[in-house]
Structures are given as C-alpha cells and as structure tokens.
Amino acid sequence: MTRLKSIPLAIGGLALMAGTVAAFTALPDAASPGLQKATDAAGKTVPVRAVPVDAPVVVAPAVAPEEAPAVDLPDAAAHGAAVSAVANAEDTTPDTNHGADVSVVAKDNHGQATAAEHRPADAGKPAGAGKPDDAQKPDVPAHP
C-alpha cells in the first residue's frame, strides 16, 4: 500500500523539478523589447533573473498600412453617424426626452427597406409548408 502512494508523489516531484528547470532557461528573443518597456515602466530591472547579455535585440519589421480603395457606401452605412449626430446635438425638442429622440433615429428601420429592395419577387412560404394532408394522431398500442 505504501508503494502505491509513493508513485504519485514521485510523479508530482518530477513535474515540480521540470517546472523549476524551465523557469531558469533563457528567455525567447521576442521578449527583449517587452522586457525593456517593462523595465522603463517599473523603474527597476525586469525580470528579476538575469537576461543573457548576448541575446539579440529583436526589431519588428515595418509594415506599411494598406490603402483601402474608396467605396461609395450605402445610406445604411451612415446609420451610426446619424445616431451619433443626434445624440451629440443640442436637444431641439426640449418638451420631449432627448433619449427618446435618439432612440427614434437608432431604431430607424432602414435595413428592412433595403432588404425589401433586394428580396426576390417570388419570395414567400415554400410550396408545401404547413401540416401534411395525412396528419393524424399516432396509433397507441393497447396495454395488456
């Protein structure tokens, strides 16, 4: 019985030693810029363990942002801008709630109108929708 208890303890000890060994290995090269930034922000050396002096400095490659082609956006794309404009504008109707005015613009159902424009003429329920013609209650077997 004591032998069976020692096996899990031995495996746990090996895992703990492996973690300790992994903690004291050299840091990956990608950590250098982040470590410098953390050191500057903390005002003290980060990490507490020593970083190899011969570790190369990693410089991220410069990537130029891609220019997006100019596209004419539909009126629906300006929905957020319209809601923001009403929300940030002065309340033109002081006798009503400004939030309600913004809500009216936000709930503008422009998407339904656009969808209706693009809906096919023959859209509707499929031809055999509904209950089948021969629908009935299932046969219940008699109990003995």
Beta strands, then each sheet from edge to edge (+ up, - down):
end
